[in-house]
Amino acid sequence: MKDFSNDIIEWYKENRRLLPWRETKDPYCIWLSEVILQQTRVNQGLPYYLRFIDAFPTVKDLARAPEDTVLRLWQGLGYYSRARNLHRCAKVVTENYNGVFPSTFEELVHLPGIGSYTAAAIASIAFNQEVAVVDGNVYRVLARLFGVATDISSTEGKKYFFELANELISSKHPGDHNQAVMEFGATHCTPAQPKCDSCVFVKKCVAFNKGLVDQLPVKERKIKKKTRYFYYFIFRDGNKIAMKKRTGRDIWNGLYEFHLIESAVDKGVDEVKKSDPLLDRVIVKEAGSIRHILTHQVLHIRFFEAENLTKNKKLFEGLSFVSLKKAGEMPKPIAITRYLETAGY
C-alpha cells in the first residue's frame, strides 16, 4: 500500500462530487461544512450550508447573529448542540482571533465544538497541515483495505486507526488526501453494497480477497436507546398560540415548544392531566401522534388541543402567547414544525 495516497488522490480527482466547500481554502467555509455534515448526508446538508453562507458570509456575521436566528436556520438538521457550538465558536474566533481561524490542529482543537476530526479537516484542507482525519468513512476504508479487525469503538482501535491514517497521509497534499479517503468511503466503499468490482484497490484489499467485506470494520459497542413519552398540549387564545423555550441540558435546548408533560411510561391523557394544575377541567382533543427517533432516544409524542382554559395567569408562567406568524419563525423541534404544518397553522 505504499502508493495508497497517490492512488486514492487520483481516484478522487476523477470521481469527486462538485461541492462548494471544495472550491475554496477559506477555513470558515470548510469549518461550516464539516459541522453541518456531522451526522448529516451531503444531499441533506448542502441546502443548509448555502443558507448559512447566504445569511452569514463571514464568521463575524455569524458571531453577531442572535442565537434564535442561528437555531431557526439549523431547524431540521437535529443535534442542536452543534448549532449552539457553531455560534459559540464563531464568537470565540471573532473575539479572540479577530475573525481569523487559527492555522494549526493544536489551536483549532481547543475551539468550542471542534473535535480532532474537524480540526484535522480544517488544518489539512485550509492550511496544508499534515494531519489525518478519522471518521466512520475512514475507519471503514482502512479496516477493509488493511484487514484490521480491531474494534473501532475501543480506545485501542481509535488509537490504532489514528496512527495508521497519519502514516498513510500525503505530505505534499494532505487536504486532498483526507478529502479523497472520506469521499471514497462515502460513495464507493460504502457500508452496504460497496463497489468492489470497480475498486482501484480490488487486488490489494484484504477484506475483499479474504471475503471479509461484510464483517469489517468491527464495532461491538451498541447504543441503547431510551424511551420517553411526550404529551404536548396546545393552548390557543384567538389567533395566538402558547409557546415555551426549552432550557436545561437536554435535547432541543433553546428551541420552542408547546406545554409539555413527560412520562417514563405510556399513560392515558386523563392520568396525565391529573399531574398538572393547568390542565384541571380543561377539555382536550387528541390532534395527532408521532414516533420520533433520535440517536440515543425514541420519543413517543402525542398532541392535544386544549379548550376551556383557566383564567389564572399564574399557571401559564413560562408560556408566551404569540401570533401564528411568530410561532412559525421561532426555532422549533421538527416534531413541532410538522404538527403546525399538518394542523394548517
Salt bridges, closest charged atoms under 4 A:
ASP7 OD2 - LYS204 NZ 3.96
GLU10 OE2 - LYS13 NZ 3.68
GLU23 OE2 - ARG16 NH2 3.66
ASP61 OD1 - ARG64 NH2 2.77
ASP68 OD1 - LYS245 NZ 3.58
GLU163 OE2 - LYS159 NZ 2.79
GLU183 OE1 - ARG17 NH2 2.72
GLU183 OE1 - ARG22 NH2 2.71
ASP250 OD2 - ARG228 NH2 2.80
ASP250 OD2 - ARG246 NH2 2.96
GLU257 OE1 - ARG246 NH1 3.02
GLU262 OE2 - ARG228 NE 2.64
ASP276 OD2 - HIS259 NE2 2.52
GLU286 OE1 - ARG302 NH2 2.92
GLU305 OE1 - LYS285 NZ 3.95
GLU329 OE2 - LYS325 NZ 2.66
